[in-house]
């Protein structure tokens, strides 16, 4: 199977913490600071952030999120769709005959939960690394 990639024609910029290089920047409005690093706790103003330009193929931030979700959903469908469908039938979440759209909804919800867990765990790993663990 051949994968076709779109050209990297959308310019974007990642805003990174100047102390630990994390992208986990949160807006804050206290004490003259307007940004906070969610990893190392650095506080500053947005103009102090490191801007790292890059190009991508997704067209927008929403496009990136959609592509990530679609990739995870495809991994689940290809490698675990049948056993998950059997599980859902066994435990009464699906009834026979079932509509493939219902299974697709479950697979989408499972993909979302897995990605949420991955992103949360990635943040914990980054926090530990910033503390030297």
Phi and psi in radians as a Rosetta constraint file:
Dihedral C 1 N 2 CA 2 C 2 CIRCULARHARMONIC -1.695 0.35
Dihedral N 2 CA 2 C 2 N 3 CIRCULARHARMONIC 2.331 0.35
Dihedral C 2 N 3 CA 3 C 3 CIRCULARHARMONIC -1.692 0.35
Dihedral N 3 CA 3 C 3 N 4 CIRCULARHARMONIC 2.260 0.35
Dihedral C 3 N 4 CA 4 C 4 CIRCULARHARMONIC -1.802 0.35
Dihedral N 4 CA 4 C 4 N 5 CIRCULARHARMONIC 2.180 0.35
Dihedral C 4 N 5 CA 5 C 5 CIRCULARHARMONIC -1.838 0.35
Dihedral N 5 CA 5 C 5 N 6 CIRCULARHARMONIC 2.413 0.35
Dihedral C 5 N 6 CA 6 C 6 CIRCULARHARMONIC -1.311 0.35
Dihedral N 6 CA 6 C 6 N 7 CIRCULARHARMONIC 2.736 0.35
Dihedral C 6 N 7 CA 7 C 7 CIRCULARHARMONIC -1.155 0.35
Dihedral N 7 CA 7 C 7 N 8 CIRCULARHARMONIC 2.595 0.35
Dihedral C 7 N 8 CA 8 C 8 CIRCULARHARMONIC -1.418 0.35
Dihedral N 8 CA 8 C 8 N 9 CIRCULARHARMONIC 1.405 0.35
Dihedral C 8 N 9 CA 9 C 9 CIRCULARHARMONIC -2.054 0.35
Dihedral N 9 CA 9 C 9 N 10 CIRCULARHARMONIC 0.064 0.35
Dihedral C 9 N 10 CA 10 C 10 CIRCULARHARMONIC -1.784 0.35
Dihedral N 10 CA 10 C 10 N 11 CIRCULARHARMONIC 2.061 0.35
Dihedral C 10 N 11 CA 11 C 11 CIRCULARHARMONIC -1.487 0.35
Dihedral N 11 CA 11 C 11 N 12 CIRCULARHARMONIC 2.364 0.35
Dihedral C 11 N 12 CA 12 C 12 CIRCULARHARMONIC -2.460 0.35
Dihedral N 12 CA 12 C 12 N 13 CIRCULARHARMONIC 3.042 0.35
Dihedral C 12 N 13 CA 13 C 13 CIRCULARHARMONIC -2.494 0.35
Dihedral N 13 CA 13 C 13 N 14 CIRCULARHARMONIC 2.253 0.35
Dihedral C 13 N 14 CA 14 C 14 CIRCULARHARMONIC -1.627 0.35
Dihedral N 14 CA 14 C 14 N 15 CIRCULARHARMONIC 2.282 0.35
Dihedral C 14 N 15 CA 15 C 15 CIRCULARHARMONIC -1.727 0.35
Dihedral N 15 CA 15 C 15 N 16 CIRCULARHARMONIC 2.106 0.35
Dihedral C 15 N 16 CA 16 C 16 CIRCULARHARMONIC -2.063 0.35
Dihedral N 16 CA 16 C 16 N 17 CIRCULARHARMONIC 2.651 0.35
Dihedral C 16 N 17 CA 17 C 17 CIRCULARHARMONIC -1.152 0.35
Dihedral N 17 CA 17 C 17 N 18 CIRCULARHARMONIC 2.304 0.35
Dihedral C 17 N 18 CA 18 C 18 CIRCULARHARMONIC -1.262 0.35
Dihedral N 18 CA 18 C 18 N 19 CIRCULARHARMONIC -0.237 0.35
Dihedral C 18 N 19 CA 19 C 19 CIRCULARHARMONIC -1.616 0.35
Dihedral N 19 CA 19 C 19 N 20 CIRCULARHARMONIC -0.791 0.35
Dihedral C 19 N 20 CA 20 C 20 CIRCULARHARMONIC -2.121 0.35
Dihedral N 20 CA 20 C 20 N 21 CIRCULARHARMONIC -0.015 0.35
Dihedral C 20 N 21 CA 21 C 21 CIRCULARHARMONIC 1.198 0.35
Dihedral N 21 CA 21 C 21 N 22 CIRCULARHARMONIC 0.271 0.35
Dihedral C 21 N 22 CA 22 C 22 CIRCULARHARMONIC -1.320 0.35
Dihedral N 22 CA 22 C 22 N 23 CIRCULARHARMONIC 2.531 0.35
Dihedral C 22 N 23 CA 23 C 23 CIRCULARHARMONIC -1.513 0.35
Dihedral N 23 CA 23 C 23 N 24 CIRCULARHARMONIC 0.041 0.35
Dihedral C 23 N 24 CA 24 C 24 CIRCULARHARMONIC -1.390 0.35
Dihedral N 24 CA 24 C 24 N 25 CIRCULARHARMONIC 1.126 0.35
Dihedral C 24 N 25 CA 25 C 25 CIRCULARHARMONIC -1.674 0.35
Dihedral N 25 CA 25 C 25 N 26 CIRCULARHARMONIC 2.309 0.35
Dihedral C 25 N 26 CA 26 C 26 CIRCULARHARMONIC -2.115 0.35
Dihedral N 26 CA 26 C 26 N 27 CIRCULARHARMONIC 2.420 0.35
Dihedral C 26 N 27 CA 27 C 27 CIRCULARHARMONIC -1.172 0.35
Dihedral N 27 CA 27 C 27 N 28 CIRCULARHARMONIC 2.529 0.35
Dihedral C 27 N 28 CA 28 C 28 CIRCULARHARMONIC -2.578 0.35
Dihedral N 28 CA 28 C 28 N 29 CIRCULARHARMONIC 2.579 0.35
Dihedral C 28 N 29 CA 29 C 29 CIRCULARHARMONIC -2.313 0.35
Dihedral N 29 CA 29 C 29 N 30 CIRCULARHARMONIC 1.107 0.35
Dihedral C 29 N 30 CA 30 C 30 CIRCULARHARMONIC -2.445 0.35
Dihedral N 30 CA 30 C 30 N 31 CIRCULARHARMONIC 2.533 0.35
Dihedral C 30 N 31 CA 31 C 31 CIRCULARHARMONIC 0.985 0.35
Dihedral N 31 CA 31 C 31 N 32 CIRCULARHARMONIC 0.518 0.35
Dihedral C 31 N 32 CA 32 C 32 CIRCULARHARMONIC 1.448 0.35
Dihedral N 32 CA 32 C 32 N 33 CIRCULARHARMONIC -0.065 0.35
Dihedral C 32 N 33 CA 33 C 33 CIRCULARHARMONIC -1.742 0.35
Dihedral N 33 CA 33 C 33 N 34 CIRCULARHARMONIC 2.546 0.35
Dihedral C 33 N 34 CA 34 C 34 CIRCULARHARMONIC -2.143 0.35
Dihedral N 34 CA 34 C 34 N 35 CIRCULARHARMONIC 0.049 0.35
Dihedral C 34 N 35 CA 35 C 35 CIRCULARHARMONIC -2.443 0.35
Dihedral N 35 CA 35 C 35 N 36 CIRCULARHARMONIC 2.626 0.35
Dihedral C 35 N 36 CA 36 C 36 CIRCULARHARMONIC -2.377 0.35
Dihedral N 36 CA 36 C 36 N 37 CIRCULARHARMONIC 2.353 0.35
Dihedral C 36 N 37 CA 37 C 37 CIRCULARHARMONIC -1.448 0.35
Dihedral N 37 CA 37 C 37 N 38 CIRCULARHARMONIC 2.165 0.35
Dihedral C 37 N 38 CA 38 C 38 CIRCULARHARMONIC -1.300 0.35
Dihedral N 38 CA 38 C 38 N 39 CIRCULARHARMONIC -0.105 0.35
Dihedral C 38 N 39 CA 39 C 39 CIRCULARHARMONIC -1.772 0.35
Dihedral N 39 CA 39 C 39 N 40 CIRCULARHARMONIC -1.007 0.35
Dihedral C 39 N 40 CA 40 C 40 CIRCULARHARMONIC -1.768 0.35
Dihedral N 40 CA 40 C 40 N 41 CIRCULARHARMONIC -0.157 0.35
Dihedral C 40 N 41 CA 41 C 41 CIRCULARHARMONIC 1.495 0.35
Dihedral N 41 CA 41 C 41 N 42 CIRCULARHARMONIC 0.056 0.35
Dihedral C 41 N 42 CA 42 C 42 CIRCULARHARMONIC -1.000 0.35
Dihedral N 42 CA 42 C 42 N 43 CIRCULARHARMONIC 2.422 0.35
Dihedral C 42 N 43 CA 43 C 43 CIRCULARHARMONIC -2.110 0.35
Dihedral N 43 CA 43 C 43 N 44 CIRCULARHARMONIC 2.474 0.35
Dihedral C 43 N 44 CA 44 C 44 CIRCULARHARMONIC -2.987 0.35
Dihedral N 44 CA 44 C 44 N 45 CIRCULARHARMONIC -2.837 0.35
Dihedral C 44 N 45 CA 45 C 45 CIRCULARHARMONIC -1.875 0.35
Dihedral N 45 CA 45 C 45 N 46 CIRCULARHARMONIC 2.698 0.35
Dihedral C 45 N 46 CA 46 C 46 CIRCULARHARMONIC -0.987 0.35
Dihedral N 46 CA 46 C 46 N 47 CIRCULARHARMONIC -0.560 0.35
Dihedral C 46 N 47 CA 47 C 47 CIRCULARHARMONIC -1.171 0.35
Dihedral N 47 CA 47 C 47 N 48 CIRCULARHARMONIC -0.268 0.35
Dihedral C 47 N 48 CA 48 C 48 CIRCULARHARMONIC -1.520 0.35
Dihedral N 48 CA 48 C 48 N 49 CIRCULARHARMONIC -0.183 0.35
Dihedral C 48 N 49 CA 49 C 49 CIRCULARHARMONIC -1.174 0.35
Dihedral N 49 CA 49 C 49 N 50 CIRCULARHARMONIC 2.621 0.35
Dihedral C 49 N 50 CA 50 C 50 CIRCULARHARMONIC -1.493 0.35
Dihedral N 50 CA 50 C 50 N 51 CIRCULARHARMONIC 2.192 0.35
Dihedral C 50 N 51 CA 51 C 51 CIRCULARHARMONIC -1.744 0.35
Dihedral N 51 CA 51 C 51 N 52 CIRCULARHARMONIC 2.150 0.35
Dihedral C 51 N 52 CA 52 C 52 CIRCULARHARMONIC -2.062 0.35
Dihedral N 52 CA 52 C 52 N 53 CIRCULARHARMONIC 1.771 0.35
Dihedral C 52 N 53 CA 53 C 53 CIRCULARHARMONIC -1.274 0.35
Dihedral N 53 CA 53 C 53 N 54 CIRCULARHARMONIC 2.575 0.35
Dihedral C 53 N 54 CA 54 C 54 CIRCULARHARMONIC -2.701 0.35
Dihedral N 54 CA 54 C 54 N 55 CIRCULARHARMONIC 2.892 0.35
Dihedral C 54 N 55 CA 55 C 55 CIRCULARHARMONIC -2.038 0.35
Dihedral N 55 CA 55 C 55 N 56 CIRCULARHARMONIC 2.540 0.35
Dihedral C 55 N 56 CA 56 C 56 CIRCULARHARMONIC -2.483 0.35
Dihedral N 56 CA 56 C 56 N 57 CIRCULARHARMONIC 3.001 0.35
Dihedral C 56 N 57 CA 57 C 57 CIRCULARHARMONIC -1.752 0.35
Dihedral N 57 CA 57 C 57 N 58 CIRCULARHARMONIC 0.075 0.35
Dihedral C 57 N 58 CA 58 C 58 CIRCULARHARMONIC -1.663 0.35
Dihedral N 58 CA 58 C 58 N 59 CIRCULARHARMONIC -0.155 0.35
Dihedral C 58 N 59 CA 59 C 59 CIRCULARHARMONIC 1.475 0.35
Dihedral N 59 CA 59 C 59 N 60 CIRCULARHARMONIC -0.583 0.35
Dihedral C 59 N 60 CA 60 C 60 CIRCULARHARMONIC -2.858 0.35
Dihedral N 60 CA 60 C 60 N 61 CIRCULARHARMONIC 2.974 0.35
Dihedral C 60 N 61 CA 61 C 61 CIRCULARHARMONIC -1.077 0.35
Dihedral N 61 CA 61 C 61 N 62 CIRCULARHARMONIC -0.673 0.35
Dihedral C 61 N 62 CA 62 C 62 CIRCULARHARMONIC -1.110 0.35
Dihedral N 62 CA 62 C 62 N 63 CIRCULARHARMONIC -0.619 0.35
Dihedral C 62 N 63 CA 63 C 63 CIRCULARHARMONIC -1.116 0.35
Dihedral N 63 CA 63 C 63 N 64 CIRCULARHARMONIC -0.655 0.35
Dihedral C 63 N 64 CA 64 C 64 CIRCULARHARMONIC -1.107 0.35
Dihedral N 64 CA 64 C 64 N 65 CIRCULARHARMONIC -0.839 0.35
Dihedral C 64 N 65 CA 65 C 65 CIRCULARHARMONIC -1.086 0.35
Dihedral N 65 CA 65 C 65 N 66 CIRCULARHARMONIC -0.717 0.35
Dihedral C 65 N 66 CA 66 C 66 CIRCULARHARMONIC -1.119 0.35
Dihedral N 66 CA 66 C 66 N 67 CIRCULARHARMONIC -0.762 0.35
Dihedral C 66 N 67 CA 67 C 67 CIRCULARHARMONIC -1.119 0.35
Dihedral N 67 CA 67 C 67 N 68 CIRCULARHARMONIC -0.727 0.35
Dihedral C 67 N 68 CA 68 C 68 CIRCULARHARMONIC -1.073 0.35
Dihedral N 68 CA 68 C 68 N 69 CIRCULARHARMONIC -0.812 0.35
Dihedral C 68 N 69 CA 69 C 69 CIRCULARHARMONIC -1.115 0.35
Dihedral N 69 CA 69 C 69 N 70 CIRCULARHARMONIC -0.757 0.35
Dihedral C 69 N 70 CA 70 C 70 CIRCULARHARMONIC -1.101 0.35
Dihedral N 70 CA 70 C 70 N 71 CIRCULARHARMONIC -0.714 0.35
Dihedral C 70 N 71 CA 71 C 71 CIRCULARHARMONIC -1.056 0.35
Dihedral N 71 CA 71 C 71 N 72 CIRCULARHARMONIC -0.792 0.35
Dihedral C 71 N 72 CA 72 C 72 CIRCULARHARMONIC -1.145 0.35
Dihedral N 72 CA 72 C 72 N 73 CIRCULARHARMONIC -0.746 0.35
Dihedral C 72 N 73 CA 73 C 73 CIRCULARHARMONIC -1.084 0.35
Dihedral N 73 CA 73 C 73 N 74 CIRCULARHARMONIC -0.685 0.35
Dihedral C 73 N 74 CA 74 C 74 CIRCULARHARMONIC -1.157 0.35
Dihedral N 74 CA 74 C 74 N 75 CIRCULARHARMONIC -0.703 0.35
Dihedral C 74 N 75 CA 75 C 75 CIRCULARHARMONIC -1.026 0.35
Dihedral N 75 CA 75 C 75 N 76 CIRCULARHARMONIC -0.802 0.35
Dihedral C 75 N 76 CA 76 C 76 CIRCULARHARMONIC -1.143 0.35
Dihedral N 76 CA 76 C 76 N 77 CIRCULARHARMONIC -0.793 0.35
Dihedral C 76 N 77 CA 77 C 77 CIRCULARHARMONIC -1.085 0.35
Dihedral N 77 CA 77 C 77 N 78 CIRCULARHARMONIC -0.772 0.35
Dihedral C 77 N 78 CA 78 C 78 CIRCULARHARMONIC -1.246 0.35
Dihedral N 78 CA 78 C 78 N 79 CIRCULARHARMONIC -0.773 0.35
Dihedral C 78 N 79 CA 79 C 79 CIRCULARHARMONIC -1.709 0.35
Dihedral N 79 CA 79 C 79 N 80 CIRCULARHARMONIC -0.312 0.35
Dihedral C 79 N 80 CA 80 C 80 CIRCULARHARMONIC -2.414 0.35
Dihedral N 80 CA 80 C 80 N 81 CIRCULARHARMONIC 0.076 0.35
Dihedral C 80 N 81 CA 81 C 81 CIRCULARHARMONIC -1.024 0.35
Dihedral N 81 CA 81 C 81 N 82 CIRCULARHARMONIC -0.837 0.35
Dihedral C 81 N 82 CA 82 C 82 CIRCULARHARMONIC -1.151 0.35
Dihedral N 82 CA 82 C 82 N 83 CIRCULARHARMONIC -0.867 0.35
Dihedral C 82 N 83 CA 83 C 83 CIRCULARHARMONIC -1.137 0.35
Dihedral N 83 CA 83 C 83 N 84 CIRCULARHARMONIC -0.596 0.35
Dihedral C 83 N 84 CA 84 C 84 CIRCULARHARMONIC -1.184 0.35
Dihedral N 84 CA 84 C 84 N 85 CIRCULARHARMONIC -0.685 0.35
Dihedral C 84 N 85 CA 85 C 85 CIRCULARHARMONIC -1.065 0.35
Dihedral N 85 CA 85 C 85 N 86 CIRCULARHARMONIC -0.744 0.35
Dihedral C 85 N 86 CA 86 C 86 CIRCULARHARMONIC -1.095 0.35
Dihedral N 86 CA 86 C 86 N 87 CIRCULARHARMONIC -0.748 0.35
Dihedral C 86 N 87 CA 87 C 87 CIRCULARHARMONIC -1.034 0.35
Dihedral N 87 CA 87 C 87 N 88 CIRCULARHARMONIC -0.837 0.35
Dihedral C 87 N 88 CA 88 C 88 CIRCULARHARMONIC -1.111 0.35
Dihedral N 88 CA 88 C 88 N 89 CIRCULARHARMONIC -0.628 0.35
Dihedral C 88 N 89 CA 89 C 89 CIRCULARHARMONIC -1.186 0.35
Dihedral N 89 CA 89 C 89 N 90 CIRCULARHARMONIC -0.826 0.35
Dihedral C 89 N 90 CA 90 C 90 CIRCULARHARMONIC -0.995 0.35
Dihedral N 90 CA 90 C 90 N 91 CIRCULARHARMONIC -0.741 0.35
Dihedral C 90 N 91 CA 91 C 91 CIRCULARHARMONIC -1.673 0.35
Dihedral N 91 CA 91 C 91 N 92 CIRCULARHARMONIC 0.190 0.35
Dihedral C 91 N 92 CA 92 C 92 CIRCULARHARMONIC 1.442 0.35
Dihedral N 92 CA 92 C 92 N 93 CIRCULARHARMONIC 0.187 0.35
Dihedral C 92 N 93 CA 93 C 93 CIRCULARHARMONIC -1.357 0.35
Dihedral N 93 CA 93 C 93 N 94 CIRCULARHARMONIC -0.467 0.35
Dihedral C 93 N 94 CA 94 C 94 CIRCULARHARMONIC -2.115 0.35
Dihedral N 94 CA 94 C 94 N 95 CIRCULARHARMONIC 2.528 0.35
Dihedral C 94 N 95 CA 95 C 95 CIRCULARHARMONIC -2.035 0.35
Dihedral N 95 CA 95 C 95 N 96 CIRCULARHARMONIC 2.471 0.35
Dihedral C 95 N 96 CA 96 C 96 CIRCULARHARMONIC -1.474 0.35
Dihedral N 96 CA 96 C 96 N 97 CIRCULARHARMONIC 2.513 0.35
Dihedral C 96 N 97 CA 97 C 97 CIRCULARHARMONIC -1.292 0.35
Dihedral N 97 CA 97 C 97 N 98 CIRCULARHARMONIC 2.448 0.35
Dihedral C 97 N 98 CA 98 C 98 CIRCULARHARMONIC -1.904 0.35
Dihedral N 98 CA 98 C 98 N 99 CIRCULARHARMONIC 2.694 0.35
Dihedral C 98 N 99 CA 99 C 99 CIRCULARHARMONIC -1.470 0.35
Dihedral N 99 CA 99 C 99 N 100 CIRCULARHARMONIC 2.300 0.35
Dihedral C 99 N 100 CA 100 C 100 CIRCULARHARMONIC -0.992 0.35
Dihedral N 100 CA 100 C 100 N 101 CIRCULARHARMONIC -0.462 0.35
Dihedral C 100 N 101 CA 101 C 101 CIRCULARHARMONIC -1.134 0.35
Dihedral N 101 CA 101 C 101 N 102 CIRCULARHARMONIC -0.609 0.35
Dihedral C 101 N 102 CA 102 C 102 CIRCULARHARMONIC -1.144 0.35
Dihedral N 102 CA 102 C 102 N 103 CIRCULARHARMONIC -0.768 0.35
Dihedral C 102 N 103 CA 103 C 103 CIRCULARHARMONIC -1.078 0.35
Dihedral N 103 CA 103 C 103 N 104 CIRCULARHARMONIC -0.721 0.35
Dihedral C 103 N 104 CA 104 C 104 CIRCULARHARMONIC -1.044 0.35
Dihedral N 104 CA 104 C 104 N 105 CIRCULARHARMONIC -0.675 0.35
Dihedral C 104 N 105 CA 105 C 105 CIRCULARHARMONIC -1.116 0.35
Dihedral N 105 CA 105 C 105 N 106 CIRCULARHARMONIC -0.753 0.35
Dihedral C 105 N 106 CA 106 C 106 CIRCULARHARMONIC -1.102 0.35
Dihedral N 106 CA 106 C 106 N 107 CIRCULARHARMONIC -0.768 0.35
Dihedral C 106 N 107 CA 107 C 107 CIRCULARHARMONIC -1.105 0.35
Dihedral N 107 CA 107 C 107 N 108 CIRCULARHARMONIC -0.663 0.35
Dihedral C 107 N 108 CA 108 C 108 CIRCULARHARMONIC -1.113 0.35
Dihedral N 108 CA 108 C 108 N 109 CIRCULARHARMONIC -0.736 0.35
Dihedral C 108 N 109 CA 109 C 109 CIRCULARHARMONIC -1.152 0.35
Dihedral N 109 CA 109 C 109 N 110 CIRCULARHARMONIC -0.675 0.35
Dihedral C 109 N 110 CA 110 C 110 CIRCULARHARMONIC -1.140 0.35
Dihedral N 110 CA 110 C 110 N 111 CIRCULARHARMONIC -0.756 0.35
Dihedral C 110 N 111 CA 111 C 111 CIRCULARHARMONIC -1.060 0.35
Dihedral N 111 CA 111 C 111 N 112 CIRCULARHARMONIC -0.745 0.35
Dihedral C 111 N 112 CA 112 C 112 CIRCULARHARMONIC -1.090 0.35
Dihedral N 112 CA 112 C 112 N 113 CIRCULARHARMONIC -0.764 0.35
Dihedral C 112 N 113 CA 113 C 113 CIRCULARHARMONIC -1.125 0.35
Dihedral N 113 CA 113 C 113 N 114 CIRCULARHARMONIC -0.714 0.35
Dihedral C 113 N 114 CA 114 C 114 CIRCULARHARMONIC -1.136 0.35
Dihedral N 114 CA 114 C 114 N 115 CIRCULARHARMONIC -0.800 0.35
Dihedral C 114 N 115 CA 115 C 115 CIRCULARHARMONIC -1.103 0.35
Dihedral N 115 CA 115 C 115 N 116 CIRCULARHARMONIC -0.686 0.35
Dihedral C 115 N 116 CA 116 C 116 CIRCULARHARMONIC -1.044 0.35
Dihedral N 116 CA 116 C 116 N 117 CIRCULARHARMONIC -0.790 0.35
Dihedral C 116 N 117 CA 117 C 117 CIRCULARHARMONIC -1.115 0.35
Dihedral N 117 CA 117 C 117 N 118 CIRCULARHARMONIC -0.721 0.35
Dihedral C 117 N 118 CA 118 C 118 CIRCULARHARMONIC -1.097 0.35
Dihedral N 118 CA 118 C 118 N 119 CIRCULARHARMONIC -0.797 0.35
Dihedral C 118 N 119 CA 119 C 119 CIRCULARHARMONIC -1.135 0.35
Dihedral N 119 CA 119 C 119 N 120 CIRCULARHARMONIC -0.749 0.35
Dihedral C 119 N 120 CA 120 C 120 CIRCULARHARMONIC -1.118 0.35
Dihedral N 120 CA 120 C 120 N 121 CIRCULARHARMONIC -0.726 0.35
Dihedral C 120 N 121 CA 121 C 121 CIRCULARHARMONIC -1.193 0.35
Dihedral N 121 CA 121 C 121 N 122 CIRCULARHARMONIC -0.649 0.35
Dihedral C 121 N 122 CA 122 C 122 CIRCULARHARMONIC -1.055 0.35
Dihedral N 122 CA 122 C 122 N 123 CIRCULARHARMONIC -0.691 0.35
Dihedral C 122 N 123 CA 123 C 123 CIRCULARHARMONIC -1.130 0.35
Dihedral N 123 CA 123 C 123 N 124 CIRCULARHARMONIC -0.754 0.35
Dihedral C 123 N 124 CA 124 C 124 CIRCULARHARMONIC -1.079 0.35
Dihedral N 124 CA 124 C 124 N 125 CIRCULARHARMONIC -0.731 0.35
Dihedral C 124 N 125 CA 125 C 125 CIRCULARHARMONIC -1.081 0.35
Dihedral N 125 CA 125 C 125 N 126 CIRCULARHARMONIC -0.766 0.35
Dihedral C 125 N 126 CA 126 C 126 CIRCULARHARMONIC -1.112 0.35
Dihedral N 126 CA 126 C 126 N 127 CIRCULARHARMONIC -0.698 0.35
Dihedral C 126 N 127 CA 127 C 127 CIRCULARHARMONIC -1.096 0.35
Dihedral N 127 CA 127 C 127 N 128 CIRCULARHARMONIC -0.763 0.35
Dihedral C 127 N 128 CA 128 C 128 CIRCULARHARMONIC -1.099 0.35
Dihedral N 128 CA 128 C 128 N 129 CIRCULARHARMONIC -0.737 0.35
Dihedral C 128 N 129 CA 129 C 129 CIRCULARHARMONIC -1.118 0.35
Dihedral N 129 CA 129 C 129 N 130 CIRCULARHARMONIC -0.630 0.35
Dihedral C 129 N 130 CA 130 C 130 CIRCULARHARMONIC -1.232 0.35
Dihedral N 130 CA 130 C 130 N 131 CIRCULARHARMONIC -0.438 0.35
Dihedral C 130 N 131 CA 131 C 131 CIRCULARHARMONIC -1.546 0.35
Dihedral N 131 CA 131 C 131 N 132 CIRCULARHARMONIC -0.027 0.35
Dihedral C 131 N 132 CA 132 C 132 CIRCULARHARMONIC 1.501 0.35
Dihedral N 132 CA 132 C 132 N 133 CIRCULARHARMONIC 0.337 0.35
